[in-house]
Amino acid sequence: MHVTTFVMSPKQTIREAFVEASSFLTTCGVTEPQRSAQLLLEHVLQMEGAAYYMALPEPFPEERRAPWERVVTRRGAGEPLQYITGEQEFYGIPFEVTPAVLIPRPETELLVEAVLMQAKRLWPAGGAPSGGASDDGVQRPLECADIGTGSGAIAVTLALHAPRWHVCASDISADALQVAARNAAANGAEVAFLEGNLLEPFAGGWLDILVSNPPYIPAADIPGLQQEVRDHEPRTALDGGTDGLAPYRIMMEQLPLLQAPPRLIGFELGQGQAQDVAELLRGAGHWDEIIIVPDLAGIERHVLGVSSVPR
């Protein structure tokens, strides 16, 4: 692909630089070019909100010209805005993102909400009987695992909103786990990180809650994805096998690795996959309630399995 280099016109105000960059990004076919230009300007100038708007009539600082040209050129070439700025907000929390991790999406916030809501229904006191299956009246922390954590968005958010839980997160990518660990530390979240494939790192362990946003794009569909997703986000976080359902099947097959199936399981999935994933959960026979949660566009985006019977 031919990459056009952005060269800023001399002696501009910040507002004129914004207009020029917006026009360049429009020519490059970037979605939401004005939003991209503003966020990149705020990033390069290290200002936001009222400070940014008050600075618009001022001359563009010459020492910021080269960084400005670099970031606009990168965005024009299709690189995701979040990889350029190095940050994406999720559930009101700032997360570092790099090309080693999938960029957190707003719809995944609904999965976090659903898991927190169902957990409160299953464990009103916020804990479970000590010893897992035994009921001696002593409350222990709930054991929660985020499988394929990527940036750590789900795990960190759950740990911050349910501080009594013991949250673990796994990923097959060591680079992703480093990003996730930095996000946990930066946000003051207590999360344990394990490297490995899906449920394998939890073999022999006990889980009350399992949550996952695994790769779910059918392999043949990846070439047709938006350029900024296809060419920049990690393929291992996108490719769900022939029909996109491979990770869900593998996790169902791996359940015997655990001491017992988790009472609460929550998955994010792709458009048109909800009924198939729900059927996988029903077929496993461990959950007496299967819940499908639509996203804000009405797409069936999440499937939860809930067991009303304590393990």
C-alpha positions in Angstrom: 0.0 0.0 0.0 1.2 3.5 -0.9 1.8 5.6 2.3 1.4 9.3 2.0 3.5 11.4 4.3 1.9 14.3 6.0 3.8 17.5 5.9 2.5 20.4 7.9 2.2 23.9 6.2 4.4 26.5 7.9 3.3 29.1 10.5 -0.1 27.8 11.4 -2.3 28.2 14.4 -3.3 25.1 16.3 -6.8 25.4 14.8 -5.4 25.5 11.3 -3.2 22.5 12.0 -6.3 20.6 13.1 -8.2 21.6 9.9 -5.2 20.6 7.7 -4.8 17.2 9.4 -8.5 16.5 9.3 -8.4 17.1 5.5 -5.4 14.9 5.1 -7.0 12.0 7.1 -10.2 12.4 5.1 -8.2 12.0 1.9 -6.6 8.9 3.3 -10.0 7.4 4.0 -9.7 7.4 7.8 -12.9 6.9 9.7 -13.8 9.9 11.9 -10.9 12.1 10.7 -11.8 15.1 12.8 -11.9 13.0 16.0 -8.6 11.4 15.1 -7.0 14.9 14.4 -8.2 16.3 17.7 -7.1 13.3 19.8 -3.7 13.3 18.1 -3.4 17.0 18.7 -4.2 16.6 22.3 -1.7 13.8 22.5 1.1 15.8 20.8 0.4 19.0 22.7 -0.2 17.2 26.0 -3.4 19.1 26.7 -7.1 18.3 26.7 -10.5 19.7 27.5 -10.7 23.5 28.2 -7.0 23.9 27.9 -7.0 22.5 24.3 -9.9 24.7 23.2 -8.4 27.8 24.7 -5.1 27.1 22.8 -6.7 26.7 19.4 -6.0 30.4 18.3 -2.3 30.2 19.4 0.6 29.5 17.0 1.4 25.8 16.6 4.6 25.2 18.6 7.5 24.6 16.2 9.1 22.0 18.5 6.0 19.8 18.2 6.0 19.9 14.3 8.0 16.7 13.7 6.0 14.6 16.3 2.8 16.0 14.8 3.8 15.1 11.3 4.8 11.6 12.4 1.5 10.7 14.2 -0.7 12.1 11.5 1.2 10.1 8.9 0.8 7.0 11.0 -2.9 7.5 11.3 -3.2 8.2 7.6 -1.6 4.9 6.9 -4.3 3.1 8.9 -2.6 2.6 12.2 -5.2 2.6 15.0 -5.4 5.8 17.0 -5.0 3.9 20.3 -1.7 2.4 19.3 -0.4 5.8 18.4 -1.5 7.5 21.6 -0.8 4.3 23.6 -4.0 4.4 25.6 -7.7 3.4 25.5 -10.3 4.0 28.2 -12.3 1.0 29.4 -15.1 1.2 32.0 -13.8 4.7 32.9 -10.3 3.4 33.5 -7.2 4.3 31.4 -5.4 1.3 29.8 -2.1 1.1 28.1 -2.4 -0.6 24.7 0.4 -1.7 22.4 0.3 -3.8 19.2 0.8 -6.8 21.4 -2.8 -6.6 22.6 -6.3 -6.2 21.2 -7.7 -2.7 21.7 -10.5 -2.9 24.4 -14.0 -2.4 22.9 -17.0 -0.6 24.6 -19.2 -3.7 24.2 -16.9 -5.7 26.5 -17.9 -3.3 29.3 -21.3 -5.0 29.1 -19.7 -8.4 29.8 -18.1 -7.0 32.9 -21.4 -5.5 34.0 -23.2 -8.8 33.4 -20.6 -10.8 35.3 -20.7 -8.5 38.3 -24.5 -8.5 38.4 -24.8 -12.3 38.2 -22.1 -12.8 40.8 -23.9 -10.5 43.2 -27.0 -12.7 42.7 -25.1 -15.9 43.3 -23.0 -14.7 46.2 -24.9 -11.8 47.9 -22.3 -11.7 50.7 -19.5 -11.3 48.2 -17.8 -14.6 49.0 -18.3 -18.4 48.9 -18.2 -21.0 51.6 -14.7 -22.0 52.7 -13.2 -25.0 51.0 -15.2 -24.8 47.7 -17.8 -27.5 47.9 -17.9 -27.7 51.7 -20.2 -25.4 53.6 -18.8 -24.5 57.0 -20.2 -21.0 57.0 -16.7 -19.4 56.5 -16.5 -17.1 53.6 -13.5 -17.2 51.3 -12.7 -14.9 48.3 -14.3 -15.8 45.1 -11.8 -17.2 42.5 -12.2 -15.5 39.2 -10.2 -16.1 36.0 -10.0 -13.9 32.9 -9.0 -16.1 30.0 -7.0 -14.5 27.1 -6.7 -11.2 29.1 -4.8 -9.2 26.5 -4.5 -5.6 27.9 -6.0 -6.9 31.2 -9.1 -4.7 30.8 -11.6 -7.3 32.0 -9.4 -8.6 34.9 -8.3 -5.2 36.1 -11.9 -3.8 36.0 -13.3 -6.8 37.9 -10.5 -6.6 40.5 -11.2 -2.9 41.1 -15.0 -3.3 41.3 -14.9 -6.6 43.3 -11.9 -6.1 45.6 -12.8 -9.1 47.7 -12.4 -11.5 44.7 -9.1 -13.2 43.9 -8.7 -12.4 40.2 -6.3 -14.3 38.0 -5.7 -13.6 34.3 -4.1 -15.8 31.6 -2.8 -15.3 28.1 -0.8 -17.3 25.6 1.3 -14.2 24.8 4.0 -13.2 27.2 4.1 -9.7 25.6 0.4 -9.2 26.3 0.9 -10.3 29.9 3.5 -7.6 30.4 1.1 -5.0 29.2 -1.7 -6.4 31.4 0.6 -6.4 34.4 1.6 -2.8 33.9 -2.1 -1.9 33.6 -2.9 -3.7 36.9 0.0 -1.9 38.6 -0.9 1.5 37.2 -4.5 1.2 38.4 -3.8 -0.4 41.7 -5.5 -3.7 40.9 -4.5 -6.9 42.6 -4.4 -9.5 39.7 -2.2 -12.6 39.3 -1.0 -13.3 35.8 -0.4 -16.8 34.3 1.0 -17.6 30.8 -0.6 -20.5 28.9 -3.3 -21.6 26.5 -6.8 -21.0 27.7 -7.6 -23.1 30.9 -4.3 -24.9 31.0 -2.7 -22.5 33.5 -5.5 -23.3 36.0 -5.2 -27.1 35.9 -5.9 -28.5 39.3 -7.3 -25.3 40.6 -10.7 -24.0 41.7 -12.7 -21.3 39.9 -16.0 -19.8 40.9 -16.1 -17.4 37.9 -14.7 -17.8 34.4 -14.8 -14.9 32.0 -13.3 -14.7 28.5 -13.3 -12.5 25.4 -11.4 -15.0 23.2 -10.5 -14.8 19.5 -13.8 -15.4 17.6 -13.3 -14.2 14.0 -13.5 -17.1 11.5 -10.1 -17.3 9.8 -11.5 -16.8 6.3 -13.1 -13.5 7.4 -9.9 -11.9 8.6 -8.8 -10.6 5.2 -12.1 -8.7 4.9 -11.8 -6.9 8.3 -11.2 -3.1 8.5 -7.6 -2.4 7.6 -6.7 -1.0 11.0 -7.9 -4.2 12.6 -6.6 -6.7 10.0 -3.1 -5.1 9.6 -2.4 -3.9 13.1 -4.1 -5.9 15.9 -2.6 -9.2 16.9 -3.9 -12.1 14.8 -3.7 -14.4 17.8 -6.3 -12.2 19.4 -8.6 -12.4 16.3 -8.4 -15.8 14.8 -11.0 -18.2 16.2 -10.4 -21.0 13.8 -12.5 -22.2 10.8 -15.9 -21.0 12.2 -14.7 -18.7 15.0 -15.8 -21.1 17.7 -12.6 -23.1 18.3 -11.6 -21.3 21.6 -15.1 -22.0 23.1 -15.0 -25.7 22.2 -11.5 -26.0 23.6 -12.5 -24.4 26.9 -15.4 -26.7 27.3 -13.1 -29.7 26.6 -10.6 -28.3 29.2 -13.2 -28.0 32.0 -12.1 -31.3 33.5 -8.7 -29.7 34.3 -10.5 -27.8 37.0 -11.5 -29.2 40.4 -15.1 -28.4 39.4 -16.8 -26.3 36.7 -17.2 -22.6 37.7 -20.7 -21.6 38.8 -20.6 -18.5 36.6 -19.1 -18.4 33.1 -19.3 -15.5 30.7 -18.1 -15.2 27.1 -18.0 -12.5 24.5 -18.5 -13.6 21.0 -19.1 -12.5 17.4 -22.2 -11.6 15.5 -24.3 -14.7 14.8 -22.4 -16.9 17.2 -24.6 -16.6 20.4 -26.9 -19.6 19.8 -24.0 -21.9 18.9 -22.0 -20.9 22.1 -25.2 -21.1 24.2 -25.7 -24.7 22.8 -22.0 -25.5 23.8 -22.8 -24.4 27.4 -26.1 -26.4 27.5 -24.3 -29.4 26.1 -21.7 -29.3 28.9 -24.6 -29.7 31.4 -23.0 -27.6 34.2 -25.3 -24.5 34.1 -29.0 -24.5 34.6 -29.5 -21.0 33.3 -28.1 -19.7 30.0 -28.3 -15.9 29.5 -27.7 -14.1 26.2 -26.9 -10.4 26.5 -27.2 -8.0 23.5 -24.8 -5.1 23.0 -26.0 -1.5 22.5 -26.6 -2.2 18.8 -28.9 -5.1 19.6 -26.4 -7.8 18.5 -26.3 -10.9 20.7 -22.8 -10.3 22.1 -22.4 -12.2 25.3 -23.4 -15.6 26.6 -23.4 -16.5 30.4 -23.9 -19.8 32.1 -25.2 -19.7 35.7 -25.5 -22.5 38.1 -27.9 -22.0 41.0 -26.5 -25.1 42.8 -23.4 -24.5 44.9 -20.4 -26.7 43.9 
